[in-house]
Amino acid sequence: MNPRHRESSVLLGSLLLATGSPGAVEPGEGGGAAPPTPALGRVIPAPASVEPRSTPYRITADTRIRTRGAPGVQEVAEHLAALLRPSTGHPLPVEEDAADGIRLLLTDGEPDLGDEGYLLDSGPEAVTITARRPAGLFYGVQTLRQLLPAAVEERTEQPGPWTVPGGTVRDVPRYGYRGAMLDVARHFFTVDQVKRYVDQLALYKLNTLHLHLTDDQGWRIAVDSWPDLTTKGATTQVGGGAGGHYTKDEYREIVRYAAARHLEVVPEIDMPGHTQAALTAYPKLNPDGEAPEPYTGVEVGFSTLCVPEEVTYHFVDDVVREVAELTPGDLLHIGGDEADATPKDEYAHFMDRAQALVTRHGKTVMGWHQLAGARPVAGAVIQYWGYDATSEEERRQVVDAALAGAKVVLSPADRSYLDMKYTEATELGLDWAGRVEVRRSYDWDPATYLDGLPEEALLGVEAPLWTETLATSAELEVMAFPRLPGIAELGWSPRATHDWDAYRQRLAAQAPRWDALGIRYHRSPQVPWPQQ
C-alpha cells in the first residue's frame, strides 16, 4: 500500500476551458458563472492531465464493448455494460477486441500508470481505456461514466444522445490509500445498505472501505468461538433499536462486492476501549467481572477490557484470527482510541500484545493515532483523527512514529469527518470538532497537514462517517455528499489541480448525477448548484 505521489503541470483551470455542449448548469445559491455541461476535464476527482480534441464519440445501438482476454478485464467490461444498458437502451454486447466501440485494454507498457492509473482516449471511432491492471480500467470506466450526461445513471431508458467529449485523459492517483469509513456499530446498516455506499465510493475512485464493526453500542460480526458477542452483544444500538450483525457469509458478501469495485475492506475491532457490547456478552472480560447493561447512549471513554487477565488475550486472539480469515486484505484495524478507562501503564502492554496477535495472523496493524503514544510495531499504519484542538504532543507522537517506520493515513476530524455538522442549523451530526462546510473539508493539502511528516510515510486519506445520529441510508448520504467527493479528490488528484473556485463548479455539476442516482445531498450555499 505504498503511496504514489504524482504532480502535474496541467492546472485544473485550463482543463475547464475545454468546450462544453449546450445545457449549462445555472448559477445557484453559491453564485458564480454557470459551468458548461461536462467536458473532458469536468470530472471528480480531477484528472492528472487532459488534452481535449473537438471530435467526440457517440454511443449508439451499434456500439460494442471490446476486450482482450485477460484476468479481470471481462468483469470491468460487464460492470460498464450493466451501468450503460438501462439508460441508453442499447444492447452493448461485450465482445473480443476490435477497432471500434468502447475498448478496454491492458498493456505491459506505460509503467508510469502504476497499478491504478489509466489512459482514456476518445475520438469519432472509439473510446479506448488502457491500463496496466484491471483496477486502472475500472477507474477509467468511472471517468467515462462522468463524461456522459447525468441521465446515464437512470435505471430506465432515457433519450440521450450519449456523447463522450473528444481527447485524451492521462490519470494516476496521488496516494495509494483513498478510503472511507462506515460506522455500523452505533447504528447497524444492512448488507444492501453497505453495498449502496460502496457503489457511491467507487464512483469517486476510492479504494478502501473501513468498517467500524464493534463499539459500546453493538458487536456486528459473527465470531464462532465467542457466539454471545452477537447473540447478546449485537441486539441493540444507539437509542435502543434492535441492532443486528453480519453472519460470516454476509461479511464475505460485502468483501466480495467491494472487491468487484476495487475496494479493499479493512475491518475494525475497537479495543481495549469502546468494548461495552463485548463486556455485556462476556463479563469475564470486564475488570470487575460483572456484566454491564447494554449501552444505547453516545458517550465514550468509559469501557475497557481487563488488561491483566490472560482470558482477554485468548479473546483477542480468537477474534483477530476469525476476522483475519474472512478478510483477504492486508490491514486489520484494532482501534485503540479513547481508552480513557484503561490505566495508562496497561494501555501500552495491551497494544503490544494485540499488535503481536494481528501480526501472527498475517495482517498489518492499523490503529487510531493514540497507538503512536504506545509502541507501534514496524510498519504499523496510524490513522490520525486529530483536529485544530489536538495537542502538539499528540501530533509529535505521530510524526515520531512515522520517522521510526510507521505509515500514516490522515483523517483530520475537522476536515474529513463526514458526521460533523455543516452549520449550526444542520439537524444531523455532531460538532465536537467544529462545523465543517464543504470548502473547509476540501481546501487543505495532505502533504503539508502534519509538520515534519515524511512524504514517504503518508499513505493517503480517509473520510470517516460515524453514525451516532445517523440511522438510514438517506441520512448517511446527506452528510457524505457533497463532502465525500472532495476527500476523494485530495486522495487522487495532483496538487497542481487543487483550486476551490474551479472545484466548486465541478461539484455543482455532479448534482444532476446524484439526483439520477437517488442520492440525498446537502445544498451548501458555498456551491453554485443548478436551480431546482
Salt bridges, closest charged atoms under 4 A:
GLU29 OE2 - ARG523 NE 3.48
GLU95 OE2 - ARG64 NE 3.36
GLU95 OE1 - ARG66 NH1 2.68
ASP97 OD2 - ARG68 NE 2.99
ASP97 OD1 - ARG103 NH2 3.63
ASP100 OD1 - ARG66 NH2 3.01
GLU110 OE1 - ARG170 NH2 2.74
ASP115 OD1 - ARG133 NE 3.57
GLU116 OE1 - ARG4 NH2 2.65
GLU116 OE1 - ARG178 NH1 2.91
ASP121 OD1 - ARG53 NH2 2.98
GLU153 OE2 - ARG145 NE 2.99
GLU153 OE2 - ARG513 NH1 2.88
ASP183 OD2 - ARG186 NH1 3.36
ASP199 OD1 - ARG261 NE 2.73
ASP215 OD2 - ARG186 NE 3.35
ASP215 OD2 - HIS212 NE2 2.61
ASP215 OD1 - HIS274 ND1 2.75
ASP216 OD2 - HIS274 ND1 3.90
ASP224 OD2 - LYS248 NZ 3.10
ASP228 OD2 - LYS232 NZ 3.80
ASP249 OD1 - ARG252 NH1 2.72
GLU253 OE2 - LYS195 NZ 2.79
GLU253 OE2 - ARG256 NH2 2.85
GLU268 OE1 - HIS210 NE2 2.77
GLU268 OE1 - HIS212 ND1 2.82
GLU268 OE2 - HIS333 ND1 3.87
GLU310 OE2 - ARG353 NH2 2.60
ASP317 OD2 - ARG360 NH1 3.35
ASP317 OD1 - HIS361 NE2 2.55
ASP318 OD1 - ARG321 NH2 3.09
GLU322 OE1 - LYS248 NZ 2.66
ASP337 OD2 - HIS274 NE2 3.49
GLU338 OE1 - HIS274 NE2 2.79
ASP352 OD2 - ARG375 NH2 2.50
ASP388 OD2 - ARG440 NH2 3.01
GLU394 OE1 - HIS369 NE2 2.77
ASP400 OD1 - ARG396 NE 3.05
ASP414 OD2 - ARG440 NH2 2.97
ASP431 OD2 - ARG435 NH2 3.72
GLU437 OE2 - HIS522 NE2 3.67
ASP443 OD2 - ARG439 NE 3.18
ASP443 OD1 - HIS498 NE2 3.10
ASP445 OD1 - ARG174 NH1 3.07
ASP445 OD2 - ARG495 NE 3.14
GLU455 OE2 - HIS5 ND1 3.79
GLU462 OE2 - HIS210 ND1 2.76
GLU468 OE2 - ARG186 NH1 3.31
GLU477 OE2 - ARG196 NE 2.53
GLU489 OE2 - ARG506 NH2 2.76
ASP501 OD1 - ARG504 NE 3.95
